[in-house]
Amino acid sequence: MDRPITTLFMLMSVDGKISTGAVDDLDVDKDFPKIAGVREGLHQYYEIEQTTDLWSINSGRVQAKMGVNTKKMPNKTPVSFVVIDNRHLDEHGIQYFCALSKKFVLITSNAEHPAFQIKEDNLHIIYQKELSLEDALRKLKSEYGCERLTVQTGGTLNGLFLHEKLFDYVDIVVAPVLIGGKDTSTLIDGNSLYSQSELSKLGVLKLQECVILENSYLRLRYEVIH
């Protein structure tokens, strides 16, 4: 394979939501710890997250929502981070990821992104006039040595990964809560299908493991059948 092996790793509600609402002020990381019956088992997701791949890909929008543009600088980790971003990360957000990452790779279609003004040894930029996940993944493997990649982007980018057949595994932690709302982000968003000719874009899964966690949480692990 000329790209990394990918695993979609996410926390979601029983009805597939990855946010608690349709505005940026609502977020599972901020809100789940406040909800009785949900907060008690939440630690399990973060403990599992610590065992995922040493390369992780995220979206700039999600990271900005989580506050990286204002957070104090973190300690260095052994994880290399990839962020897809055109306009959500500012200079502080880029410096945050440089401080956090072994290698930090920004994928952008914005020729004026503030990252171009920053000089850090571990900062690398993949510039594309139009986003091509497939090309970006090839470069991550061939130029930066990324063999396995955990995907933790938002619903729209997850939809691109799905329809471009770029998922190999899915690893989901299900929280015991229903959220609802047609405008609230789900595990997979993006463009809908409109004809039977597009059914090949579906991701058919083979269950590898179903683990009953504490406090009514579940962990579901699948292989994507290509």
Secondary structure, 3 states (H helix, E strand, C coil): CCCCEEEEEEEEECCCECCCCCCCCCCHHHHHHHCCCCHHHCHHHHHHHCCCCCEEEEEHHHHHHCCCCCCCCCCCCCCEEEEECCCCCCHHHHHHHHHHCCCEEEEECCCCCHHHHCCCCCEEEEECCCCCHHHHHHHHHHHHCCCEEEECCCHHHHHHHHHCCCCCEEEEEEECCCCCCCCCCECCCCCCCCCHHHHHHCCEEEEEEEEECHHHCEEEEEEEEC
